[in-house]
């Protein structure tokens, strides 16, 4: 594609020649012949300083916010991130315009809701794609994820592949980071779902207001906003959305539910979707998952999916690492959960505590180089709901694990002293495992289905699920 065409799409002015662009690139280390290199001014580094390296590697042109010390043609833009999204969409033929795009945003529940939508659409015989924290899938293709919402070049390349595979609907998790960084800004969504707004990511956003505003920005680009009436921030979203549909469990809503049965093995609920009824058997527990099911069902109903397919899809949905039952060992039930915020953790703890015949044990930690303010809050939440906890490492990244644990302890000790600290996560799980008796429940929280642990910039192979299954298989713990 000619650079001049991309300049028009990116809202910039063209300087120099008009070469043919073969591919797009935002990392000078992998730049190659014929690339269009984006000089992103990032939070850590300014890629304008790498323009010369991109030129040496054969890049054909640049997109930049200021002139660089190269001889390459360039597109000068006021916002390189926004330009990258629009240029990426154009370069891959605007695949987002040929499919019905569905966005899911919120602090907690994005992954579960997106998987529920995908399961319902699949049950209805639709060709559906899924993009999110656990990866991307469409047809027989599965791609692992590194980010909840891919960067624009990867995102629109992926959507292009989905379009070629005749995908009709795409359910996509859209994080607040992605919205703040304008990764998806060319997309107009058929439906956009808001789950909730609770504390997280204050290492990136200055405060909760900024965090909320990032999420709210999505809803001016959708045809229908589907919002959680149990979350007060939904009122602000309704003010910017062209049309709004509400769902909820606690107050008046367009879509609501009556929970008929709830246990560790699943939940049965009657969903009322704008006066159409759906009997749903969810293979997952917790009121919060009934709320997630309402969001997914309301979305799919408005896409024209029938009640029988909504019920079928919800009965088959499986979401790895989201309050996932790993097994039963000597009468004790073992769960892993991705919950890594105070609100998400509290919902899972309340659910399990309600069904525990014995004691509730929790193994958890907090990630390094992320929102520090939530660490004592998470400690306090666990102390309020569990019988005993093992505080350990999560993904410490570049921080001292013991320092992270100490900050969690501050919140925990304000409520209880029923805990130990074990820095190594695998040993922490084994410690809790040894204490289990019949009727107890063990929740290992924070990593869910993750298969790596990041320590000092190195990602080591690690899985909470694998550790638990190994302990169950050994039958005893040294």
Secondary structure per residue as TSV (DSSP state, phi and psi in degrees):
chain	resnum	aa	ss	phi	psi
A	1	X	-	360.0	140.3
A	2	X	B	-70.0	143.2
A	3	X	H	-59.6	-35.3
A	4	X	H	-62.5	-37.2
A	5	X	H	-66.9	-39.2
A	6	X	H	-70.4	-33.2
A	7	X	H	-61.8	-40.8
A	8	X	H	-64.6	-41.1
A	9	X	H	-67.3	-35.8
A	10	X	H	-84.5	-3.0
A	11	X	T	70.3	32.0
A	12	X	-	-121.6	178.5
A	13	X	E	-108.9	137.7
A	14	X	E	-89.6	132.8
A	15	X	E	-126.3	129.6
A	16	X	S	95.9	-149.9
A	17	X	-	-79.1	-171.0
A	18	X	-	-132.7	66.6
A	19	X	-	-71.9	163.8
A	20	X	B	-79.8	133.5
A	21	X	-	-101.5	125.7
A	22	X	-	-92.9	-31.1
A	23	X	E	-161.1	171.3
A	24	X	E	-113.7	150.1
A	25	X	E	-154.7	140.4
A	26	X	S	-125.6	12.3
A	27	X	-	-130.5	110.5
A	28	X	G	-62.5	-22.8
A	29	X	G	-69.4	-22.0
A	30	X	G	-118.1	12.4
A	31	X	-	-62.7	148.1
A	32	X	-	-144.3	-173.9
A	33	X	T	-58.8	127.5
A	34	X	T	81.5	7.6
A	35	X	E	-75.4	151.9
A	36	X	E	-100.9	115.7
A	37	X	E	-99.9	128.5
A	38	X	E	-95.0	123.2
A	39	X	-	-89.5	82.5
A	40	X	-	-80.1	129.4
A	41	X	B	-88.2	94.6
A	42	X	-	-88.5	-179.3
A	43	X	S	-73.7	-24.5
A	44	X	S	-105.8	-40.9
A	45	X	-	-140.0	158.0
A	46	X	B	-106.4	113.3
A	47	X	G	-70.6	-7.3
A	48	X	G	-58.4	-29.8
A	49	X	G	-72.2	-12.0
A	50	X	G	-104.9	9.1
A	51	X	H	-61.3	-39.7
A	52	X	H	-64.2	-38.0
A	53	X	H	-65.0	-41.4
A	54	X	H	-61.0	-38.8
A	55	X	H	-63.6	-44.0
A	56	X	H	-61.9	-31.7
A	57	X	T	-85.1	-0.6
A	58	X	T	105.2	8.1
A	59	X	-	-58.4	144.4
A	60	X	-	-88.1	-27.2
A	61	X	E	-165.1	171.3
A	62	X	E	-126.2	156.3
A	63	X	E	-117.8	123.7
A	64	X	E	-148.0	163.4
A	65	X	S	-99.7	-8.4
A	66	X	S	-154.0	158.7
A	67	X	-	-66.9	141.7
A	68	X	-	-112.2	169.7
A	69	X	S	-87.9	60.4
A	70	X	S	-136.8	170.5
A	71	X	-	-101.1	8.3
A	72	X	S	-76.9	147.7
A	73	X	E	-59.9	151.6
A	74	X	E	-149.2	155.1
A	75	X	E	-104.3	120.2
A	76	X	E	-93.8	123.0
A	77	X	-	-130.1	155.6
A	78	X	S	-77.3	-24.0
A	79	X	-	-143.5	104.3
A	80	X	H	-69.0	-33.6
A	81	X	H	-65.8	-47.3
A	82	X	H	-62.1	-42.7
A	83	X	H	-61.6	-39.2
A	84	X	H	-62.1	-40.8
A	85	X	H	-64.4	-47.2
A	86	X	H	-67.9	-40.1
A	87	X	H	-67.9	-39.6
A	88	X	H	-61.9	-45.0
A	89	X	H	-59.1	-43.9
A	90	X	H	-67.5	-43.7
A	91	X	H	-58.7	-36.7
A	92	X	T	-95.7	17.0
A	93	X	T	80.1	25.0
A	94	X	-	48.3	59.1
A	95	X	G	-63.2	-26.5
A	96	X	G	-62.7	-20.7
A	97	X	G	-81.9	-11.6
A	98	X	G	-104.4	1.5
A	99	X	S	-133.2	155.7
A	100	X	E	-82.9	113.9
A	101	X	E	-93.9	133.4
A	102	X	E	-124.0	123.2
A	103	X	E	-103.9	143.1
A	104	X	E	-127.6	121.3
A	105	X	E	-132.7	160.3
A	106	X	S	146.4	161.3
A	107	X	S	-65.7	-47.5
A	108	X	S	-125.7	151.2
A	109	X	S	96.0	-6.6
A	110	X	H	-57.6	-49.7
A	111	X	H	-63.2	-45.5
A	112	X	H	-63.2	-46.6
A	113	X	H	-62.5	-44.8
A	114	X	H	-61.7	-40.8
A	115	X	H	-67.7	-36.8
A	116	X	H	-62.9	-44.5
A	117	X	H	-59.9	-45.8
A	118	X	H	-61.0	-41.6
A	119	X	H	-66.0	-40.2
A	120	X	H	-66.1	-46.6
A	121	X	H	-62.1	-39.2
A	122	X	H	-65.0	-41.7
A	123	X	H	-61.7	-30.6
A	124	X	T	-83.3	3.2
A	125	X	T	81.8	15.2
A	126	X	-	-87.5	150.0
A	127	X	-	-85.2	109.1
A	128	X	E	-121.8	142.8
A	129	X	E	-111.8	159.4
A	130	X	E	-139.1	132.7
A	131	X	E	-133.5	127.3
A	132	X	E	178.3	-160.3
A	133	X	T	-59.3	-34.7
A	134	X	T	-90.6	3.0
A	135	X	E	119.7	-170.4
A	136	X	E	-122.9	141.8
A	137	X	E	-146.8	146.7
A	138	X	E	-161.0	137.4
A	139	X	T	56.0	-126.0
A	140	X	T	-100.5	10.4
A	141	X	E	-95.6	133.0
A	142	X	E	-131.8	132.5
A	143	X	E	-125.3	125.5
A	144	X	-	-65.8	155.0
A	145	X	-	-106.1	149.4
A	146	X	S	-111.8	-22.7
A	147	X	S	-135.1	154.4
A	148	X	S	-58.0	-49.4
A	149	X	S	-117.1	119.1
A	150	X	-	-61.5	158.6
A	151	X	-	-65.8	156.4
A	152	X	H	-53.3	-42.5
A	153	X	H	-61.5	-47.1
A	154	X	H	-67.2	-40.5
A	155	X	H	-61.8	-51.1
A	156	X	H	-75.5	-26.4
A	157	X	H	-64.6	-43.3
A	158	X	H	-62.9	-45.8
A	159	X	H	-63.1	-34.3
A	160	X	H	-62.7	-43.0
A	161	X	H	-63.1	-38.7
A	162	X	H	-64.2	-42.0
A	163	X	H	-61.4	-42.8
A	164	X	H	-62.4	-28.1
A	165	X	T	-88.2	9.1
A	166	X	T	65.4	32.4
A	167	X	-	-67.1	136.2
A	168	X	-	-98.4	-35.5
A	169	X	E	-130.9	142.5
A	170	X	E	-128.1	119.8
A	171	X	E	-96.0	121.3
A	172	X	E	-131.2	127.8
A	173	X	E	-72.9	131.6
A	174	X	-	-123.1	109.8
A	175	X	-	-81.0	161.4
A	176	X	H	-63.3	-35.7
A	177	X	H	-60.0	-45.4
A	178	X	H	-61.1	-39.3
A	179	X	H	-69.0	-42.4
A	180	X	H	-64.5	-34.0
A	181	X	T	-92.5	4.4
A	182	X	T	61.3	34.0
A	183	X	T	-64.3	-34.9
A	184	X	T	-112.2	15.0
A	185	X	T	-59.3	-21.8
A	186	X	T	-76.1	-12.3
A	187	X	-	-83.9	132.0
A	188	X	-	-104.9	119.5
A	189	X	E	-89.5	140.1
A	190	X	E	-63.9	-45.4
A	191	X	E	-139.5	147.0
A	192	X	E	-133.8	128.3
A	193	X	E	-107.2	134.3
A	194	X	E	-112.0	123.0
A	195	X	-	-92.3	-51.8
A	196	X	-	-174.9	167.9
A	197	X	-	-134.5	107.9
A	198	X	-	-135.4	172.0
A	199	X	S	-64.8	129.3
A	200	X	-	-174.5	159.6
A	201	X	-	63.0	25.1
A	202	X	T	-77.0	1.2
A	203	X	T	-75.9	-25.3
A	204	X	T	-100.7	-45.2
A	205	X	S	-93.4	144.5
A	206	X	S	-68.2	-30.0
A	207	X	S	-163.9	177.0
A	208	X	H	-64.7	-31.9
A	209	X	H	-61.8	-46.3
A	210	X	H	-64.2	-39.4
A	211	X	H	-61.8	-46.8
A	212	X	H	-64.8	-40.5
A	213	X	H	-62.3	-36.1
A	214	X	H	-61.2	-45.9
A	215	X	H	-66.2	-41.0
A	216	X	H	-62.6	-29.8
A	217	X	G	-60.5	-24.5
A	218	X	G	-62.9	-34.3
A	219	X	G	-83.3	-1.5
A	220	X	G	-85.3	-4.1
A	221	X	G	-116.3	31.4
A	222	X	E	-133.4	157.2
A	223	X	E	-84.1	-30.6
A	224	X	E	-142.2	127.2
A	225	X	E	-97.3	129.5
A	226	X	E	-112.8	109.7
A	227	X	E	-122.5	150.8
A	228	X	E	-82.4	108.8
A	229	X	T	-68.9	-14.0
A	230	X	T	-81.2	-6.1
A	231	X	S	-111.3	123.6
A	232	X	T	-64.3	-22.3
A	233	X	T	-69.8	-16.3
A	234	X	H	-58.9	-32.3
A	235	X	H	-61.7	-37.6
A	236	X	H	-68.8	-36.9
A	237	X	H	-65.7	-40.6
A	238	X	H	-59.4	-27.8
A	239	X	H	-70.7	-22.0
A	240	X	H	-109.3	-14.0
A	241	X	S	-82.2	145.0
A	242	X	S	-68.1	-30.6
A	243	X	S	-152.2	146.3
A	244	X	E	-133.3	139.6
A	245	X	E	-125.7	133.9
A	246	X	E	-107.2	152.0
A	247	X	E	-138.0	153.2
A	248	X	-	177.3	166.8
A	249	X	S	-111.9	-23.5
A	250	X	S	-105.0	-22.5
A	251	X	S	-137.3	-177.0
A	252	X	-	-58.1	135.5
A	253	X	-	-157.7	156.5
A	254	X	S	-65.5	-33.8
A	255	X	E	-126.3	125.7
A	256	X	E	-143.6	179.0
A	257	X	E	-147.6	155.5
A	258	X	E	-117.9	118.9
A	259	X	E	-81.0	121.3
A	260	X	E	-96.5	-32.6
A	261	X	E	-154.9	139.7
A	262	X	E	-141.6	130.9
A	263	X	E	-148.5	179.0
A	264	X	T	-65.6	-23.1
A	265	X	T	-89.6	-7.7
A	266	X	E	153.7	-174.8
A	267	X	E	-140.0	140.1
A	268	X	E	-114.1	129.5
A	269	X	E	-144.9	148.1
A	270	X	E	-98.0	115.2
A	271	X	E	-93.9	130.4
A	272	X	E	-107.3	108.2
A	273	X	E	-107.7	89.6
A	274	X	T	52.9	45.9
A	275	X	T	78.5	2.8
A	276	X	E	-97.0	134.0
A	277	X	E	-102.1	143.8
A	278	X	E	-140.9	121.0
A	279	X	E	-86.3	113.8
A	280	X	E	-112.6	130.1
A	281	X	E	-110.2	104.9
A	282	X	E	-94.0	130.7
A	283	X	S	-82.5	37.8
A	284	X	S	-150.4	155.8
A	285	X	-	-106.1	164.6
A	286	X	S	106.5	136.7
A	287	X	H	-59.1	-36.0
A	288	X	H	-62.8	-28.9
A	289	X	H	-77.9	-25.5
A	290	X	H	-66.9	-40.9
A	291	X	H	-61.0	-42.9
A	292	X	H	-61.1	-40.6
A	293	X	H	-64.6	-38.2
A	294	X	H	-60.3	-44.4
A	295	X	H	-60.9	-47.4
A	296	X	H	-65.5	-42.7
A	297	X	H	-66.5	-42.1
A	298	X	H	-61.3	-42.0
A	299	X	H	-61.3	-50.2
A	300	X	H	-67.8	-36.9
A	301	X	H	-58.7	-41.3
A	302	X	H	-75.4	-9.0
A	303	X	T	-92.6	0.9
A	304	X	T	95.0	13.2
A	305	X	-	-84.9	137.0
A	306	X	-	-77.9	160.9
A	307	X	H	-60.0	-36.7
A	308	X	H	-65.6	-35.4
A	309	X	H	-77.5	-32.2
A	310	X	H	-61.8	-47.2
A	311	X	H	-62.2	-43.4
A	312	X	H	-63.9	-45.3
A	313	X	H	-62.6	-44.7
A	314	X	H	-64.2	-31.8
A	315	X	H	-72.1	-18.8
A	316	X	H	-106.8	-6.1
A	317	X	-	-67.6	137.5
A	318	X	-	-132.2	128.5
A	319	X	-	-125.0	109.4
A	320	X	T	-62.7	130.0
A	321	X	T	78.0	8.8
A	322	X	S	-108.4	97.9
A	323	X	S	43.3	52.2
A	324	X	E	-89.7	128.3
A	325	X	E	-79.5	116.4
A	326	X	E	-87.6	-31.7
A	327	X	E	161.7	-178.6
A	328	X	E	-121.3	131.8
A	329	X	E	-128.4	115.8
A	330	X	T	50.5	41.9
A	331	X	T	83.9	0.0
A	332	X	E	-103.9	137.7
A	333	X	E	-95.2	136.2
A	334	X	E	-115.1	129.0
A	335	X	E	-128.8	148.6
A	336	X	E	-119.5	149.8
A	337	X	E	-149.1	145.8
A	338	X	-	-78.0	-9.4
A	339	X	-	-44.7	118.1
A	340	X	-	-138.0	21.1
A	341	X	S	-128.9	157.9
A	342	X	H	-56.1	-43.7
A	343	X	H	-67.2	-47.4
A	344	X	H	-61.6	-40.6
A	345	X	H	-67.4	-41.2
A	346	X	H	-62.3	-41.2
A	347	X	H	-62.6	-43.3
A	348	X	H	-67.7	-41.4
A	349	X	H	-64.1	-44.3
A	350	X	H	-60.7	-42.0
A	351	X	H	-61.4	-49.3
A	352	X	H	-70.4	-38.9
A	353	X	H	-61.4	-37.5
A	354	X	H	-62.4	-29.5
A	355	X	H	-107.6	5.8
A	356	X	-	-80.8	120.5
A	357	X	S	-78.0	-27.5
A	358	X	S	-113.6	-127.7
A	359	X	-	-102.0	155.0
A	360	X	E	-107.9	116.1
A	361	X	E	-103.5	143.6
A	362	X	E	-132.9	132.3
A	363	X	E	-113.0	124.3
A	364	X	E	-158.3	164.9
A	365	X	-	-153.6	-166.6
A	366	X	-	-135.8	148.5
A	367	X	-	-72.1	148.7
A	368	X	T	-82.8	158.4
A	369	X	T	55.3	35.1
A	370	X	S	-134.4	-172.5
A	371	X	-	-50.0	102.5
A	372	X	T	-73.2	-27.7
A	373	X	T	-63.7	-25.0
A	374	X	H	-82.9	-9.4
A	375	X	H	-63.1	-54.5
A	376	X	H	-64.2	-29.5
A	377	X	H	-65.4	-40.5
A	378	X	H	-68.6	-38.5
A	379	X	H	-59.9	-44.0
A	380	X	H	-64.2	-43.7
A	381	X	H	-60.7	-45.6
A	382	X	H	-64.5	-43.6
A	383	X	H	-60.1	-34.6
A	384	X	H	-73.4	-21.2
A	385	X	H	-120.3	-14.0
A	386	X	-	-105.7	166.6
A	387	X	S	-91.8	-29.7
A	388	X	E	-158.8	142.2
A	389	X	E	-129.2	151.8
A	390	X	E	-118.5	112.2
A	391	X	E	-89.7	130.5
A	392	X	-	-145.9	-167.6
A	393	X	-	-83.7	151.6
A	394	X	S	-111.9	-106.3
A	395	X	-	-110.9	92.6
A	396	X	-	-66.6	-19.6
A	397	X	B	52.7	-121.4
A	398	X	T	-98.7	9.2
A	399	X	S	-97.0	160.5
A	400	X	-	-74.3	119.4
A	401	X	H	-56.4	-36.4
A	402	X	H	-66.8	-33.1
A	403	X	H	-68.4	-38.8
A	404	X	H	-63.8	-46.4
A	405	X	H	-59.0	-40.8
A	406	X	H	-60.9	-38.8
A	407	X	H	-69.3	-35.1
A	408	X	H	-65.8	-42.3
A	409	X	H	-58.3	-33.5
A	410	X	H	-57.5	-42.0
A	411	X	H	-75.8	-37.6
A	412	X	H	-65.4	-46.0
A	413	X	H	-68.0	-18.1
A	414	X	T	-67.9	-17.0
A	415	X	T	-116.6	-41.5
A	416	X	-	-153.9	159.3
A	417	X	-	-115.9	14.4
A	418	X	-	-85.6	71.4
A	419	X	E	-159.9	165.0
A	420	X	E	-131.7	160.7
A	421	X	E	-112.4	124.5
A	422	X	-	-130.1	109.8
A	423	X	S	-61.4	-46.6
A	424	X	S	-77.5	121.5
A	425	X	H	-61.3	-42.9
A	426	X	H	-62.4	-40.9
A	427	X	H	-68.5	-32.5
A	428	X	H	-64.4	-43.1
A	429	X	H	-64.8	-42.2
A	430	X	H	-62.9	-37.5
A	431	X	H	-61.3	-48.0
A	432	X	H	-65.9	-38.6
A	433	X	H	-59.5	-39.0
A	434	X	H	-63.9	-25.4
A	435	X	T	-88.3	-6.4
A	436	X	-	-72.7	141.9
A	437	X	-	-130.0	172.7
A	438	X	T	-57.0	133.7
A	439	X	T	91.7	-11.3
A	440	X	-	-78.0	162.4
A	441	X	E	-129.0	136.5
A	442	X	E	-116.1	123.5
A	443	X	E	-110.5	122.4
A	444	X	E	-105.5	111.1
A	445	X	E	-114.7	152.8
A	446	X	S	115.4	-32.3
A	447	X	-	-115.2	-22.6
A	448	X	T	56.7	-123.0
A	449	X	T	-90.8	10.9
A	450	X	-	-59.4	147.2
A	451	X	-	-117.0	14.1
A	452	X	E	-141.6	155.7
A	453	X	E	-127.3	127.1
A	454	X	E	-97.1	120.1
A	455	X	E	-133.4	119.7
A	456	X	T	51.1	45.1
A	457	X	T	81.2	-2.0
A	458	X	E	-109.6	132.7
A	459	X	E	-99.1	111.9
A	460	X	E	-95.1	145.8
A	461	X	E	-65.2	123.7
A	462	X	-	-162.1	140.9
A	463	X	-	-147.1	124.8
A	464	X	H	-58.8	-41.0
A	465	X	H	-62.6	-42.5
A	466	X	H	-65.7	-38.7
A	467	X	H	-62.8	-47.0
A	468	X	H	-63.0	-43.1
A	469	X	H	-65.7	-35.1
A	470	X	H	-65.3	-43.5
A	471	X	H	-64.0	-40.8
A	472	X	H	-63.8	-37.8
A	473	X	H	-70.7	-36.7
A	474	X	H	-71.7	-30.0
A	475	X	S	79.7	-13.4
A	476	X	S	-153.9	164.5
A	477	X	-	-128.4	127.0
A	478	X	-	-73.1	360.0
